[in-house]
Amino acid sequence: MAQPVAEVGAAKNLSASGVICASACQMIGFFVNSQSGGTIVLKDGGASGTALGAAIAPASIGFYRYPCVFGASAYATISGTIDVTFFFAN
């Protein structure tokens, strides 16, 4: 069954690896507030969870749409210097 598309949601700011949402949720996207190199890997199920894709290397400040579903929880592994705000619905 298809998930409804979320266009609004809660915000979580991270500048180091951490939990975005501790339960199942839908990612809307993320806003890179600042960066000077580095990557983001989104994982379902915590720090040792399943990566949802390859490492993302934001080229500039701005909003990046990334619609996906986290079945267990949403976690971001951040390397380098990136300040990012994630938008999600649960």
VENSUL-V800429 format. One line per field, one symbol per residue. ss: DSSP state (@ for helix, = for strand, . for the rest). burial: 1 if it has 24 or more other C-alpha atoms within 12 Angstrom, else 0. A space follows every 50 residues. Layout:
ss->???
burial->???
//
This chain:
ss->.........=====...====...====================.....= =....=.....=========...================.
burial->00000000000111111111110011111111001001111111110000 0100011100000001111100111111100111111111
//
